Amino acid sequence: MNLNPGLHKGLRIGGITLLTTSVLMFSACASAPPPPSNSLNEASSSISNAERANAGRFAAAELGLAREKFAQANTAVAAKDMVAAERLAHESKASADLAVARTEVAKAQAINKEMELGAEALTEEMQRAGDQQ
């Protein structure tokens, strides 16, 4: 049985078109990077740590920047720009970590100042006690 030559040629072109389209679709799907879930989770965790450390009081600018970068990272994920989302998530984590570090420094300085004042008061009290004898 011999098929119509025009029909055979049309089927062959249609098959090639379908195959080419399929290959392009699969390669496009394969090249899109996945959302940076780990980076986003790390950034979120760092922001939570900064909030628990009271960074809003001691490092408000850094904490604010961390939150802003985190929001931008989520916007980039929604826009399917995973490269930018990854970068922004890393920047968010770094800002949150910096906020924690600055908060710890500020708290340590406050404790140090308090200890200095206590030592000065104790020295004055000892001098008064010595003068009374």
DADA-V580702 format. One record per pair of residues at least 12 apart in sequence whose ideal C-beta (glycine too) atoms are under 8 Angstrom apart, sorted by the first residue. I is the first residue (numbers start at 0). J is the second residue. Records with the same first field share a line. If there is no record, write none. Layout:
I = J, J
This chain:
31 = 79, 81
32 = 81, 82, 85
33 = 81
34 = 76, 81, 84
35 = 72, 76, 81, 84, 85, 88
38 = 72, 84, 85, 88, 89, 92
39 = 69, 72, 73, 76, 84, 88
41 = 88, 92
42 = 65, 68, 69, 72, 88, 89, 91, 92, 95
43 = 69
45 = 65, 91, 92, 95, 96, 99
46 = 62, 65, 66, 69, 91, 95
48 = 95, 99
49 = 61, 62, 65, 95, 96, 98, 99, 102
50 = 62
52 = 98, 99, 102, 103
53 = 102
54 = 95, 98, 99, 101, 102
56 = 102
57 = 101, 102, 105, 106
58 = 97, 98, 99, 101, 102, 105
61 = 94, 95, 97, 98, 101
62 = 94, 95, 98
64 = 94
65 = 91, 92, 94, 95, 98
66 = 91
67 = 91
68 = 87, 88, 90, 91, 94
69 = 87, 88, 91
71 = 87
72 = 84, 85, 87, 88, 91
75 = 87
